[in-house]
Amino acid sequence: MTRAGERSEAIDEHFLHAVSALSAPARTEHRSPTADPDSPITGQRLLELFEAQAGSRHLDFAARQLGARGLGYYSIGSSGHESNAAVAAALTPQDPALLHYRSGAFYLQRARQVPEQNPLLDVLLGVVASADEPISAGRHKVFGNAALGVIPQTSTIASHLPRSVGLAFSLGRAATLGAEHVWAPDSVVVCSFGDASANHSTATGAINTALHCTHQGLPMPLLLVCEDNGIGISVRTPPRWIETTYGQRPGLAYFTADGDDPVRCAEVARHAADWVRSNRAPAFLHLRTVRLMGHAGSDVESGYRGRTEITADYERDPVLATAKTLVHSGVLTAEEVVRRYEDKRREVARLTEQALARPKLSTAAEVTASITADRPDAVARRATSCPDPQRRRAAFGTQPPESEGPLTVAQSLNRCLADELARDEGVLLFGQDIARKGGVYGVTRGLRKKFGGLRVFDTLLDEQSILGTALGAGPAGLLPIPEIQYLAYLHNAADQLRGEASTLSFFSGGQYRNPMVVRVAGYAYQKGFGGHFHNDNSVAALRDMPGVVVASPSRPDDAAAMLRTCAAAAREDGRVCVFLEPIALYHTRDLHESGDGGWLAGYPAPGTSHVPIGRARAHGDGADLTLVTFGNGLPMSLRVARRLGERGIGARVLDLRWLAPLPSEDLLEQARATGRVLVADETRRSGGVSESVVTALIDAGFSGPIRRVTSQDSFIPLGDAAQHVLLDETTIEQAALAMV
């Protein structure tokens, strides 16, 4: 078992042997690394690239040695990809970088541009999962650093590409709208990924979205860097696949270089970066690389690649190529290259021992501390503040919504969205059909006309890209409120919430946040329209994302007040909020009888109403039974409670309002008030909301009778057949009678 700083890899021995065998020109024959007298690639610049590349290589060696010793936890290395240092050299820390996991040399080279950085130690602290690691505090090994403009990414399947497109889209829009300064006006977003990831639907959809924007003349300063090593773990990429696929895409400038030609690589990277900066349009930089030492520390590469093929790649080693160029141009002798290389080994070994001595996360509280900020007082202050009177008059004229009289859910949401647009000039509304059409159900009707197309706009039909736009808008200083047209459409893009939005604060120690309020038309019970894709009651995936707020209003007044709270939580705490809007209640007016107007409510004026996250709402004070429900279950339960009252049975109804976090305190209080609980849950029996409600009661020690009624474990069919699988009032009433 090797210790820190010991030689252990064949590529290491090959490098030393190959460099030692080099013959250099005499000092009097010193040449520039390039024949182009105007090239920015000087001998000094090449030395800097070598320093970053050698540092990255020795970090990979150290990570493997630490893993073998049982002291390191992540050894997907950058070896063979060190040519990405040239990309970093072509950019600045004001160019946000979203990097994949083979970006060690990029990270080290960028750190040279910012004083008082120790990037070698940064990476090693991540490998050993130390709490002192400066971006994620040991929660995960990622390349990230706020001072360097490197936004940490999981990046395993190109899941960061939609965010990259969204950020590039948002940079100019944020500057135009006067949002808080985050990035320089001429910033370029750089996003790196592998050739295997380029085939993932997330990548192809994101690149399509970038070109869709460019086709419309929208700024898209995005540098896509595909580091093509020809293999994804063990699966080979067909020869010339990347250049065939992306080399002649209309609207996408294409640049290419070989990673083992350091001068050409640096020149092409500079040209590509400058082109994007000048044209504010996307470019595709294709770096031909190799993968050395396998996919990861646990990967047995010889199981799918022959020995001859593996060793042939040693000659394409970018670190060796840079060393050869230094020697052949007379910048260094072979002995000087080896000395610098070994000095870097010793430096990494010394820092490895320092990293091992640093503390680890030691409690659950320390691990979870960065998932979300939680400042309820700040959220309450913003939620109860009033928008600028002049901007509000521009939005509503002389009749503010609180003077309109009773409103429906759809109307109340529409007015609240207008209030938020008036309150905060960084608010953006976007989604499929939400601008000119005003949404399928009219919720956003008239908002584009009032606030303009820069702030209220239609997107292409791709939920991953809609959420990616939101993922990029937040780090650009904006407050995105995207709409997903139907709940069933969300699930094909759920990883943008689960893997990207919900994890950013966790992976960055709260240094980066993803504020957003995702509006989703959901649930079932639509009349005359539906089937599975327009009636969906599956919310389990949303409730399983740490830190994500899931709001589920039913009544018009709650809908407006809760949306206001979500916007405040997103802005103040960087929260990711999913706002589930019950389609069947959008235009409902009556509750008990036709014409009673029982489902209408006055608009809560700004400054008068705030619904704290995680607080439920009780209706009635019956002493015999507590009906716990949400969404469409609320009007059904209220009608059942009225009929129970006619039988002399006192029932109160608790509207949960928030599905995550669950209002456990209010739930327990209302359960104890009657001693009996019936949960009326319109979602499915398996994975539905009622499971967590019952569990919360039992965990809190509630000992009274508990029963739940739910919809069936079924997809929702078309027409009247839906009535056979959805929860109905008769089922609720029968269960209630059986309990009392």
Secondary structure, 3 states (H helix, E strand, C coil): CCCCCCCCCHHHHHHHHHHHCCCCCCHHHCCCCCCCCCCCCCHHHHHHHHHHHHHHHHHHHHHHHHHHCCCCCCCCCCCCCHHHHHHHHCCCCCCCEECCCCCHHHHHHHHCCCCCCCHHHHHHHHHCCECCCCCCCCCCCCCCEHHHCECCCCCCCCCCHHHHHHHHHHHHHHHHHCCCCCCCCCCCEEEEEECCHHHCHHHHHHHHHHHHHHHCCCCCCEEEEEEECCEECCEECCCCHHHHHHCCCCCCEEEEEECCCHHHHHHHHHHHHHHHHHHCCCEEEEEECCCCCCCCCCCCHHHCCCHHHHHHHHHHCHHHHHHHHHHHCCCCCHHHHHHHHHHHHHHHHHHHHHHHHCCECCCHHHHHCCCCCCCHHHHHHHHCCCCCHHHHHHHHCCCCHHHCCCECHHHHHHHHHHHHHHHCCCEEEEECCCCCCCCCCCCCCCHHHHHCCCCEEECCCCHHHHHHHHHHHHHHCCEEEEEECCHHHHHHHCHHHHHHHCCHHHHCCCCCCCCEEEEEEEECCCCCCCCHHHCECCCCCHHHCCCCEEECCCCHHHHHHHHHHHHHHHHHHCCEEEEEEEHHHCCCCCCCCCCCCCCCECCCCCCCCCCCCCCCEEECCCCCEEEEECCCHHHHHHHHHHHHHHCCCCEEEEECCEEECCCHHHHHHHHHHHCCEEEEEEEECCCCHHHHHHHHHHHCCCCCCEEEEEECCCCCCCHHHHHHCCCCHHHHHHHHHHHC
